């Protein structure tokens, strides 16, 4: 298991820019599946009205996710909480989780924008929320999914030796080696081909809004 630290990370809001054009918009969405990749239905089980019955990612992002799972040590795998997300679900989550219902206030949930230059990352099919599994059981790496405390930050346990730090490092580096970037505020949230990915990698944006 890797001992390499997760480097300091910039908040997503500090680096995010508009997508003036996209380069791979015709790339299809593919249903999430594969050896070592488990599909969860977190929002459906939580009773969200607009939750989908499956999980989808852009084809290349899914291929890279499968490769990340294949490189994990024996016994480990990946469980996907959420991937492509319709705008209606994004709006539902934003309304439910925005403090005091203030649409202009601070929020940990991307705004449900219909602007082609600023799509929510999950709407593009290039964002995925996930965790590690051990012998088929999904692991909570220091917090549960959609915990919006400071402990959810990807580097929150970097100064706390122990299994949480080791497992977060394993997850981070396994996905980074396949070209994903992590959202600094959420250890479970990785992106490929999105505006955040573009800003952090210095590459053109690949994906705009999509539908299955």
N, C-alpha and C positions, 0 to 999 in steps of 0.2 A: 504494500500500500504506500502511495506516495507520501513523502515528508515535505514536499515543496510547498511553501506557503502560498496562499492566495494573495496576490499583490494588492496594493491600495487601489480602490476603484472610485471612479467619478460617478456621482449621482446621474441617473439617466436624464433628468431635466436639465442638467448643465451642459450636455453635449448634443441633445436632440435637435435636428434641423428638419426642414421640410423636404419632401420627396418631389423634386421638380420633374423627375421622370423616373421610370422604372425599366429595368433591362430584361427581366425574365417573367413578365406578367402572364404570358401564355402557358407557363409551366403549371401542370395540373395539381390539384389537391389529391392526395392519396390517403386512404383510410389507414390509421395507425395500427400496425401489427408487426410481428416478427419475433424471431427467437430472442429471448431475454428481454422483451418489451411487453409489459403488462398494461392493459388499459383499465383505468378507473373511471368512475362516473360521479365525480365529487359534487358537481352542481345539480345533477339530476337527483342524487340522493339527498341533497340539502333542500330539495323542493323548489328550486328555481324554475319559474314558469317557462323560460325560453331556453332551457338547457337542451342540448342535442342528444340524440340517441347513440352517437358514435364520436370518434375523435379523428380529425384529419390534419395533415400537414402538407406543405408543398413537397413534391416528390424528392427533390434533392435533400431538403432538410430531413425528411424521414429516412432517407438512405444514410445520412450522416448520423442520425440518432441510432439506427440499427448498428452501425459500425462502432459507435461509442459503447453500446451494450456488449458487443462482441469482445471488446478489449478489457472489460472489467475482470477482476480476479474471479476465480471459480466460486460459485455460490451467490455471486452478486448479479443483479439485473437492474432494470429501470422500470419504474411505474409512472405512467402519465396521468396527471390530475386533469389537465385541460390542454387543448391545442387550438385549432381553429375555433373561433368564437363569433357567432353572428352578432350584428350590431344591436339587435334587440336584447340579447343577453348582456352585452357590454353596458347598455343603458340601464338595465335592471340592476346590475351589480353596482354601477356608479350611484344610482339613486339610493340604494340600500346602504352603501358604505361611506358616502360622502358625509363628513361631520355636519350635523344639524341641518342637513339638506341644503347646504349652501353650494350652488353650482359653480361659484367662482372661488371657493375656499380651497385650502390644501386637501389633497386626497391621494391615497396610495393606489387608486384605480384609474386607469387611463380614461380620459374623457371620450364619450361615445360620439366622436366626430365623423360626419359624413364628408368632410373635406378630402378630396383625393390626395392632397399634398400632406395630410396629417392623419392617416388612418390609425386607429388603435392597433397595436402590434398583433394581437391575436386575430384580428380581422384579416390580416394578410396571409395567414397560414404559415408564417415564419417564426411564430413564438410558441413555446411549449413550457408548461409548468410540470415539473416532474420531481421524483425523488429516487433514491436507490431502493432496491429490494434485497433482502437477504433470505435465501432459500424460499423465494416467492412471497415473502411478507414485506409490504411497504414500510419504510422506516421514516420516522419523524426526526429530522436532523436538527435537534435543538428547539424547534417549534413545530406546530402543526402548519399545514398549508393555509395560506391566507391569514397568517398571523401578522399584524401590522405594528408590532412593537420593534424596538431597536434590535432585539435579538434575531429578527428575521434578516437583517443585513448579512450579505454573503460573507463578510469578514468579521462578524460579531464575535466569533469564538477563536479568532487567531491568537489571542493571548491566553487562552484557556486550554492547556494540554489535556487531551482525553479523546474518547471515541467520537464525539460530535465534530471536533476539529478535524480529526483524521478522515472521517467520512465526507465532510463537506469538501475537503481538499480532493478526495478521490472523485467525487461527482464533478467538481469544477474542472479539474484537469482532464478528465475523460471527455467532457464536452468541448473544452477549449481545443483539444488536439484535433477535433473534428470540425473546427471552424466556428463554433458557436461563441457568443458572448453572453455574459450573465448580467442581469439587472442588479446594480449594487444593493438596492434596498430589499431584494427578495432572493434568498439562496436557491429557490426552486425554479426561478424564471430565466429561461435561456432563449436567445433569438439568433436567427440566421437569415440574412437577406433583407432585414428590416431597416428602418431609419436609424435605430440605435446601433445595429450592426454596422451600417454604413459609416456612421460617425466614428465609431471606435476602431474600425478596420481601415478606414480611408478608401473604401471601395464604393462604387455606385450602388444606389438602392436597387435591389433585385425585385422586390414584391410590393404591389399595392394591394388594395382591398380585393378580397376574393370570396367565392362561394363554392360549395361542393357540387 
